[in-house]
């Protein structure tokens, strides 16, 4: 039986006063272990509240460093940890909040090669990621290990949450057997997110984890919570197990982890230095030199119009990626063209569309206008 010290009884006294928690429940929390995949927008409130609640062992998986653009929502980090490894920044903050817990930091991508070994020793998996390959990976790992997977997703003003637990209900693949086509769903790095939104969804994920540990309440197993911050609405969709699910169904044919980037057709992380491949890329200094020659290439900006107020390149044509296919007639395929966006990801997709439509004299500005700001014109802001 896990015991609580006098100091812990004082620290968790507000829990002990709740009949559904009490001393026995707090012992369960102390004995529990939770793996948090991602220490970003969702992982921040999840890990902070689980640490404060006294979860005895918390695992943190990430391989990024703290960037200034993170601080608008990733509240586990701070200005003092800019440039530091996210897992180390988060670990330090959690242990400062609660020195009585154990925090394991995994400074590495969560991949098919290491996922099972990392997750095996934890009771609950919490998906705080922002990309489809890792979502499918964390789901399959949870199914294979027989563990609950607490899911969260955020974009702009909308959030989702559920608990996918194949032993008691559907898994993520029951809901989404196939990923969306590459580029169909923009990431937060491309489309933005209200900074408070991950706090709302992340605390819901942390709540679900504690309910699972304590065995109380009605969990989100078999339900998908839909939240909209603009109208402050919470809706629920009932989910059912898919008997044809390839991972958790009775005739499942996926028995081991696969190549999830290949399955989803997208990388397992955001690229702020997006590339279309060496054959199609042009870097910012090379473009700067090219713009001093004649004839000038056409500059095609595929960002959204409101982004032009942040930074812009003089003379560029703005056709947002979402409308590009319908507006190809506005472009001359005979002219040399350089496509750009914020970080190079959307422009790489735009280049694929242009090439498939017969454009050949086209290049992608690797790293986007942010690379231009870093390497050519520091008067432009980064965002």
C-alpha positions, 0 to 999 in steps of 0.5 A: 500500500502506497502511504502518504507522509504528513507533508503529503497529507497537508499538500493534498488535503483539499483532495482528502476532503472529497469523499470520492477521493479521500486518503485511499484515492490519493494513494492511488494517484501517488501510485499511478504513472502517466505518459504525456506525449508532447510538452507543448500546448496540451502537454503543458496543462496536462503535466502541470495539473497531474504533477500538482495532483500528485501523480507519482510518476510522469513521463514526458516525451518531446525532442523540441526546444523552447521557442518564443512563439511557444510561450503564448500557450505552452505555459509549462515553459518560460522566458528563462528556458528559451532555447532549452530542451522542452522535456528538461524545461518541463521537468524542472517546472514540474519538480518545482511545483511538486518535488515529491513526484518522479519525472522521466524525460525522453528527449527523442521523437516518439516513433515505431522504434521506441514507442512500445518500450517507452509506454510499457511501464505507464498506466495511462497514455495521454496524447498531447501531439499535433500531427496525425502520424503520432496520433495513430502511433499513440493509439496503436501503442495503447491498443497493443499494450491494453492501456487507455489513450486520453486524446485531445486536439486543438485548432484555432477556437475548436477543441476535441477530447475523448478517451480511447480504450479498446478494452472498454470502447472504441479506439481512435481508428474506430473513429478515423480508419484513415487519415485525411489527405495530406494538407487537408487539415492545417496544423496549429503552426499553419492555422494558429490557435487561441492560446487559452484553448489548449488550457481548456482541452488539456485540463479536460484530458488531465481530469479524465486521467485522474478519473481513470486512476480513481475509478470515479465518474463517467469517463469520455470512453465512447464519447467525443467532446467537441468544444468551441470557444467562440460560442462557449459550447460543449457538444458530445458525439457518441462513439461505437466500436468499429467491428471492422477496425484494423487494430482493435476489431475481432479480425484486426490485421494490423498486429504491429507498429507500422510506418506512420509517416508513410501511412499518413503521407505527412511528417510526424512533426511541423516543419518550420523549414519546409522543403519541397526537395532539393530539386525544387527548393531555393534558399533565401540568400539565393532568391535575394540574389536572383531578385537583382537580375532580370527578368524578375521571377513571379513571387507567389504568396500562398498565405492567408490575407490576414498574414500579409499585415505581419510581413510581406514581400514587395510585389508578391501575388497573394493567392491563398493555398486553399483557393490556388487550384481554382485560380491557376488561370491567373498564373503564367506557366511560362514565367519563372515563379517562386512560391512562399508561405510562412515556413515553407510547408504550405508553399511546398504543397502549392508547388506540388499542385502547380507541378501537377498542373504543368508548371515547371519553372517553379521553386519553393522558398525553403523556410518561407518568409521567416527564413527571408526575415532571418537570413535576408531582411531582419527588419521583417518580424518572425512569427 
